[in-house]
Amino acid sequence: MSGFLAVVGKVGTFLLWVLFLVLQTATRIVGSLLASSAEQQDDHHQESAAARRRSPPASPHPELYEPASASLAQLWDPPPLPHLAFAPAADESSSSSSLRRRASAPLPRADEDFVVPSSAYSRPTVGVAHTHSVSAPPLRAIETRAVPSRLVTAGGKRPRLERKYSKIVDQYRSLDEVIEALAQAGLESSNLIIGIDFTKSNEWTGKNCFNGMSLHNISDNPNPYEQAISIIGKTLSAFDEDNLIPCFGFGDASTHDQDVFAFYPDERPCNGFQEALARYREIVPHLRLSGPTSFAPIIDMATTIVEQSGGQYHVLVIIADGQVTRSVDTEFGQLSTQEQMTVDAIVQASQFPLSIILVGVGDGPWDMMKEFDDNIPARSFDNFQFVNFTAIMSKKISQSKKETEFALSALMEIPLQYKATLELGILGRRIGESPERIPLPPPFASYSTVSRAEPSRANSYRSVPSHPREEPAVNSTITASVTSPSAAESRVLEPQMCPVCLSKPRDMAFGCGHQTCSECGPQVTDCPICRRPIDTRVKLY
């Protein structure tokens, strides 16, 4: 028995040894096959690379592929990319323009039905990116979108600009960086115009954002209007070539929705934003807030200044507490008288080198202002920008970040608007179609003594009128505007009108004693005069 077990053990050992040899041999064979396959793949890759070097693929744009020794100047003209987007067209030679068009032309596609739009504002696509290293500053300041190219219409008419957007992305830490980005965009200088809203709604639209006080309240702490003026001054003053800022008010008892008044009787501009703030604080105590609200007079005043300056680029900053007056009896889909006047003024202003920035202070609402920003047709270019000052300043971030965000929101479209005035050919020339508006003097008793500035744009925008007129006619026009019967009648009737819509008689009383019209009364929860909660409404007959 023991002999049998010994034989079985020897046979088992032999079989295990044979199995081990078989596995070892199989492993060597598999490894050899894998190595051979890898060598074949390497040889194939090397042959393919050599073939590509010997015969490069055909290019759909052979003129864009140059030898490695070719000069990049043949394909891409200086200045660098950020300046290409906003360099004035008048400074470009015909040859550089041709090269730029060639560089920015879209590459043909296999699908002939698909057309890639091209634009002078988009970054050109160059086929030599694989063989040449292009060194240019990063497009940090300006983000652009391509749009279809404009066509020249029959009859030589100037075509309307397509909607183009230029956005300064929010990657900045200070207002100085914003100013630098605007300078790189090509805006070297501009002239500022300030318009301030003095309508009666300023008395109650600060309920939430200004602790229930009037937005024009003068105290040791700056009100929203003063804050907005200060921040705008920090940002845009560097681009005002002479630091002389024409300042106007509108919507008070002397102007209503028909006129504007100048900050000084002689219509001279303020010498910088500090003087503008000082003069604002002097004027406010002598004002009587009124209405209704219309931005047409201040826009017409700005276009008059632009025209009489010879077509210089201007930026109009309107600071207002609410949108244009819309009566409750205005049908849905229709515009009120004040809305239509404002729309017409914005459309007409697009014929001038003028950018309009509306800064909204107070509680709003602002839905119509957003419509003005985006949906006004028939303009030569998009010349209107709305900024919600209250929404930005109510964010829980540092004051410097609030100011930076406000500046970015206000200035984000100015580079493209400036470029549009160049393309349309309206910069630096007179149009001959300005409204020729003349401002009223400031409210009576506000002619206080503030230090007068040496320079005077006094009449800088009146020294070169578009159509000659005698000075006595100007004075008589101002006198007639101040003493006209319609203005006197409106001042008498104003206390009888609803303080909300400013268009209907007061025929509803609240428990506090104040009154509105019967259409506005049910729509308010707090008295627009004393801001007490309304618990009783009585219809008056």
Secondary structure, DSSP 8 states (H G I E B T S, - for coil): -HHHHHHHHHHHHHHHHHHHHHHHHHHHHHHHHHHHHHHHHHHHHHHHHHHHHHS----SSGGG---TTS-GGGTS-SS-HHHHTT--GGG--HHHHHHHHHHHS----S-TT------TTS----GGGGT-------S-S-EE---------GGG---------EE--S--SSHHHHHHHHHHTT---BEEEEEEE-BGGGGTTTTTTSTTS-TT--SSS--HHHHHHHHHHHHHGGGBSS-EE-EEEESBTTTTTT--EESSTT---EESHHHHHHHHHHHGGG--BB----SHHHHHHHHHHHHHTTS--EEEEEEESS-----TTS-TT---HHHHHHHHHHHHHTTSSEEEEEEE-SS---HHHHHHHH---S-SS--EEEEEHHHHHTSSS-HHHHHHHHHHHHHTTHHHHHHHHHHHT-TTS--S-------B---TT--------SS--TTTTTSS-SS---HHHHHHHHHHHHH-HHHHHHHHHGGGB-TTTSSSB--EEETTS-EE-TTTGGG-SB-TTT--B---EEE--
